[in-house]
Amino acid sequence: MTQDQYCSHLSLNSGEQIYGTAGNGTDVWFVLEYPAVWGAKAMEESKLDDTLKEHLQQAVAATPGSRLQLIKHGESRNGSGLSFFIGLSQENDAALYRFQLADFTDLAAMDLPGMVADLRAAPESYAAHKHDEPLFLVCTNGSRDRCCATLGVPVYLTMAAYAGDQVWQTTHTGGHRFAPTMIVLPHGLYYGRLSVEDATPIVDSYNAGDVYALDRYRGRSCYKSPVQAAEYYLREETHQQSLDAFSLLDADQQDDVWTCRFRSNGDNLVHELFVLAEESEFANPLSCRVTATSERVPQYRLLSHSVNAPIPA
């Protein structure tokens, strides 16, 4: 890759699929406001106390399916402390909770794995912290990959001008080559290859309860990658954009073929999709780093889609 090439351009030009590339099986989010300069490894290179870094790393390790994101509105801010969010992106009852911190020491005293368990078992006990507005997290971390800053910042600025404090800059979301990238919480929707023209309609689409344009949709983080691909094909085949149109019943793997069954929530019909996972014929660098080597990536092909009788009540 030469200096004038971008990993995102190479990915697009090679025809790499965007679907099936969201966070793989992520359904818990720890989202911390950190209004300072980010390094390539934002958490590790931050000026947070080492004890707090270890606390957060241990929380992620102890919470299956969890991910940590740093966010900010700008390089600096005045007063009113810091925001910390816990997001639950399970398929049903996705929810977001906001905790206002006086400073980072408040976070060190929080039993994060225990809080996640409590939120799942008795969410009413955290009703005072329920955050009913979505978060639109646009990756702008140019220290990690130049595509994220060059392409992500204009999308962030345009979207923030429209949706205000619901929109945040965020650190690495995975998949620089799909920049500009964005995560929408609480549902854990991943989007990529965005443009400033997408900034307004993607907000409106989510607020209307829909998945945005499928050619921008990377998948839903609570699903494994092959299931994300199956959901894409299901929506493409049925022309159904409603976020809650389908529920995953089960997914099984036999060699390189995945069988994914979804229930259509409107009529209870069962959609069965067979999806083949195969290695790409092309090989591209996954980032713009000078050390990046070209790699082949999984691509997914729909083998068949059938509609079966409703599930008995």
Sequence and secondary structure as in RCSB ss.txt:
>XXXX:A:sequence
MTQDQYCSHLSLNSGEQIYGTAGNGTDVWFVLEYPAVWGAKAMEESKLDDTLKEHLQQAVAATPGSRLQLIKHGE
SRNGSGLSFFIGLSQENDAALYRFQLADFTDLAAMDLPGMVADLRAAPESYAAHKHDEPLFLVCTNGSRDRCCAT
LGVPVYLTMAAYAGDQVWQTTHTGGHRFAPTMIVLPHGLYYGRLSVEDATPIVDSYNAGDVYALDRYRGRSCYKS
PVQAAEYYLREETHQQSLDAFSLLDADQQDDVWTCRFRSNGDNLVHELFVLAEESEFANPLSCRVTATSERVPQY
RLLSHSVNAPIPA
>XXXX:A:secstr
  TT  HHHHHHHTT   TT S TT  EEEEEE  S   SSTTTTS S HHHHHHHHHHHHHSTTEEEEEEESSS
   SS EEEEEEE  SSS EEEEEEESSHHHHHT  HHHHHHHHHH GGGGGGGB  S EEEEE  TTT HHHHH
HHHHHHHHHHHHHGGGEEEES  S GGG S EEEETTTEEE S  GGGHHHHHHHHHTTB   TTTEEEETTS H
HHHHHHHHHHHHHT  BTTSEEEEEEEEETTEEEEEEEETTT  EEEEEEEEEE SS EESSS TT  EE  EEE
EEEEEEEE     
